[in-house]
Amino acid sequence: MLYTASTWILPAILAITLHEAAHGYAARIFGDTTAWALGRVTLNPLKHIDPFGTIILPGLLLFAHSPFLFGYAKPVPVNFARLRNPKIDMVWVALAGPGTNIVLAVNSALLLHLTRYLPQPALDWAAQNLINSILINVVLAVFNMIPIPPLDGGRVAVGLLPPPVSRPLAELEPYGFFIILGFIFVLPLLGQNLGLNLNFISTFISSVSRAIIGEIAALTGLR
């Protein structure tokens, strides 16, 4: 149990911490220093941990035997009005998080080739950390690209869509996480009672993540 946990904790902390720090760093590049001034552009995980998103939600998914696990950190504050070109720059700031996760997944896959030079049992432990890092980072990137604010995909959609569509979508932001949690927990339970498979979000994340992991494996020579 402790061994298994030790192979998940480090990659999860790195994935979530670097995801949030990337948002703050990108915001600074495009003109907003809010996160930088508040000390949120940091690799200190304690600055980013959200009690529900980082601890409780993954635990609930594990308890519910979800086919995937994910979580999120305390969002890095970004004042979009301070960006030089708010509508377009918002897209780049939002993409910085998932983009960082994909880069981490690719690097983890490349590092797997080096684990063969480690002695046992360090080889198995390091390899499992890297395998879990690929999975966590890809799932985190895919989950965050769901086009519902305040997820990154929602911010990207708001930035790219024309105003008649982007404005109503942006207005969903205060309710976005409740909508997502409804899709993850409420709909599947309702589907079980009705004899239907309403696990849309889990199916989407699992299928897209598997496809991306397959491409990363092919790109890095793991298959």
C-alpha positions as CSV (number, residue, x, y, z in Angstrom):
1,M,0.0,0.0,0.0
2,L,2.7,2.5,1.0
3,Y,4.9,1.4,-1.9
4,T,2.0,1.9,-4.4
5,A,1.2,5.3,-2.9
6,S,4.9,6.3,-3.2
7,T,4.8,5.8,-6.9
8,W,1.8,8.1,-7.3
9,I,2.4,11.0,-4.9
10,L,5.5,12.5,-6.6
11,P,4.2,12.4,-10.2
12,A,0.8,13.8,-9.0
13,I,2.4,16.7,-7.1
14,L,4.7,17.6,-10.0
15,A,1.9,17.4,-12.5
16,I,-0.5,19.6,-10.5
17,T,2.2,22.1,-9.3
18,L,3.8,22.6,-12.7
19,H,0.4,22.9,-14.3
20,E,-0.6,25.8,-12.1
21,A,2.9,27.5,-12.1
22,A,2.8,27.4,-15.9
23,H,-0.5,29.4,-15.9
24,G,1.1,32.1,-13.7
25,Y,4.3,32.2,-15.8
26,A,2.4,32.5,-19.0
27,A,0.2,35.3,-17.5
28,R,3.4,37.2,-16.6
29,I,4.7,36.9,-20.1
30,F,1.5,38.4,-21.5
31,G,1.3,41.2,-19.0
32,D,-0.3,40.1,-15.8
33,T,1.9,39.8,-12.8
34,T,-0.8,39.0,-10.2
35,A,0.3,35.4,-9.6
36,W,3.9,36.4,-9.7
37,A,3.4,39.1,-7.0
38,L,1.4,36.6,-4.8
39,G,4.2,34.0,-5.0
40,R,2.1,31.5,-6.9
41,V,4.6,31.0,-9.7
42,T,6.5,28.5,-7.6
43,L,7.4,24.8,-7.5
44,N,6.3,24.7,-3.8
45,P,3.3,22.3,-3.9
46,L,1.9,23.7,-0.6
47,K,1.1,27.0,-2.5
48,H,-1.1,25.1,-4.9
49,I,-2.8,22.3,-3.0
50,D,-6.6,22.6,-2.8
51,P,-8.1,20.4,-0.1
52,F,-11.1,19.2,-2.2
53,G,-9.5,19.1,-5.7
54,T,-6.1,17.7,-4.7
55,I,-7.1,15.3,-1.9
56,I,-10.9,14.7,-1.5
57,L,-11.9,14.4,-5.2
58,P,-9.2,11.8,-6.1
59,G,-10.2,9.9,-3.0
60,L,-13.9,9.9,-4.0
61,L,-13.0,8.7,-7.5
62,L,-10.9,5.9,-6.0
63,F,-13.7,5.0,-3.7
64,A,-16.2,5.0,-6.6
65,H,-13.9,2.7,-8.6
66,S,-13.7,5.3,-11.4
67,P,-11.8,4.1,-14.5
68,F,-9.6,7.2,-14.1
69,L,-8.3,9.4,-11.4
70,F,-7.7,13.1,-11.6
71,G,-7.6,16.2,-9.4
72,Y,-6.9,19.8,-9.5
73,A,-5.0,22.4,-7.5
74,K,-5.9,25.9,-6.2
75,P,-6.3,28.0,-9.4
76,V,-3.5,30.5,-10.0
77,P,-5.1,34.0,-9.9
78,V,-5.0,35.7,-13.3
79,N,-6.4,39.2,-14.0
80,F,-7.3,38.8,-17.6
81,A,-8.0,42.5,-17.9
82,R,-4.3,43.2,-17.4
83,L,-3.3,41.0,-20.3
84,R,-2.1,43.0,-23.3
85,N,-4.7,41.4,-25.6
86,P,-7.1,39.8,-23.1
87,K,-9.3,37.6,-25.4
88,I,-6.4,36.0,-27.3
89,D,-3.8,36.0,-24.5
90,M,-6.3,34.3,-22.2
91,V,-6.2,31.3,-24.7
92,W,-2.4,31.1,-24.4
93,V,-2.5,31.4,-20.6
94,A,-5.1,28.6,-20.4
95,L,-3.2,26.3,-22.8
96,A,0.0,26.7,-20.7
97,G,-1.2,24.3,-18.1
98,P,-2.3,21.3,-20.2
99,G,0.6,22.0,-22.6
100,T,3.0,21.6,-19.6
101,N,1.4,18.4,-18.7
102,I,1.9,16.9,-22.2
103,V,5.5,18.0,-22.1
104,L,5.9,16.3,-18.7
105,A,4.3,13.1,-20.1
106,V,6.6,13.1,-23.1
107,N,9.7,13.7,-20.9
108,S,8.6,10.9,-18.5
109,A,8.3,8.5,-21.5
110,L,11.8,9.4,-22.7
111,L,13.2,9.0,-19.2
112,L,11.8,5.5,-19.1
113,H,14.6,4.4,-21.5
114,L,17.2,5.4,-18.8
115,T,15.7,3.3,-16.0
116,R,17.3,0.1,-17.4
117,Y,20.6,1.5,-16.0
118,L,19.3,1.6,-12.5
119,P,19.9,-1.3,-10.0
120,Q,16.9,-3.2,-8.5
121,P,14.7,-2.3,-6.7
122,A,15.3,1.3,-7.8
123,L,14.6,0.4,-11.4
124,D,11.0,-0.9,-10.8
125,W,10.2,2.1,-8.5
126,A,11.5,4.7,-10.9
127,A,9.8,3.1,-13.9
128,Q,6.5,2.9,-12.1
129,N,6.8,6.6,-11.1
130,L,7.4,7.5,-14.7
131,I,4.6,5.3,-16.0
132,N,2.2,6.9,-13.5
133,S,3.5,10.4,-14.5
134,I,2.6,9.7,-18.1
135,L,-0.9,8.7,-17.1
136,I,-1.5,11.5,-14.6
137,N,-0.3,14.2,-16.9
138,V,-2.2,13.1,-19.9
139,V,-5.5,12.6,-17.9
140,L,-5.0,16.0,-16.2
141,A,-4.4,17.7,-19.6
142,V,-7.5,16.0,-21.2
143,F,-9.7,16.7,-18.2
144,N,-8.7,20.4,-18.2
145,M,-9.5,20.8,-21.9
146,I,-13.2,20.0,-21.4
147,P,-14.8,23.2,-22.8
148,I,-16.6,24.3,-19.7
149,P,-15.2,27.3,-17.7
150,P,-13.4,27.6,-15.4
151,L,-11.5,24.6,-16.9
152,D,-8.8,25.5,-19.3
153,G,-10.7,24.2,-22.2
154,G,-13.6,26.5,-21.3
155,R,-11.2,29.5,-21.2
156,V,-9.9,28.5,-24.6
157,A,-13.4,28.2,-26.0
158,V,-14.4,31.6,-24.6
159,G,-11.3,33.2,-26.2
160,L,-11.8,31.7,-29.6
161,L,-15.6,31.6,-30.1
162,P,-17.5,34.7,-31.3
163,P,-19.1,36.9,-28.7
164,P,-22.7,35.6,-29.1
165,V,-21.5,32.1,-28.1
166,S,-18.6,33.0,-25.8
167,R,-20.5,35.3,-23.5
168,P,-23.1,32.7,-22.4
169,L,-20.3,30.2,-22.0
170,A,-18.3,32.6,-19.9
171,E,-21.4,33.1,-17.7
172,L,-21.3,29.4,-16.8
173,E,-17.9,29.8,-14.9
174,P,-19.4,30.1,-11.3
175,Y,-21.3,26.8,-11.9
176,G,-18.7,25.0,-14.1
177,F,-17.3,22.6,-11.4
178,F,-20.8,21.7,-10.3
179,I,-21.7,20.9,-13.9
180,I,-18.6,18.7,-14.2
181,L,-19.2,16.9,-10.9
182,G,-22.7,16.3,-12.0
183,F,-21.5,14.6,-15.2
184,I,-18.9,12.6,-13.2
185,F,-21.0,11.4,-10.2
186,V,-24.7,12.2,-10.6
187,L,-25.3,11.1,-14.2
188,P,-23.5,7.7,-13.8
189,L,-25.6,7.0,-10.7
190,L,-28.7,7.9,-12.5
191,G,-27.7,5.7,-15.4
192,Q,-27.2,2.8,-13.1
193,N,-30.7,3.1,-11.8
194,L,-32.1,3.4,-15.3
195,G,-30.0,0.6,-16.8
196,L,-28.2,3.1,-19.0
197,N,-24.5,4.0,-19.4
198,L,-24.4,7.8,-18.8
199,N,-20.8,7.9,-17.8
200,F,-20.0,10.3,-20.7
201,I,-17.1,12.2,-19.1
202,S,-15.3,9.1,-17.9
203,T,-15.6,7.5,-21.3
204,F,-14.4,10.6,-23.1
205,I,-11.4,11.2,-20.8
206,S,-10.4,7.5,-20.8
207,S,-10.7,7.1,-24.6
208,V,-8.9,10.3,-25.5
209,S,-6.2,9.7,-22.8
210,R,-5.5,6.2,-24.2
211,A,-5.1,7.6,-27.7
212,I,-2.7,10.4,-26.6
213,I,-0.7,7.9,-24.5
214,G,-0.4,5.6,-27.5
215,E,0.9,8.5,-29.6
216,I,3.4,9.4,-26.9
217,A,4.6,5.8,-26.8
218,A,5.1,5.7,-30.5
219,L,6.8,9.1,-30.6
220,T,9.3,8.2,-27.8
221,G,10.0,4.6,-29.0
222,L,8.2,2.8,-26.2
223,R,6.4,0.6,-28.7
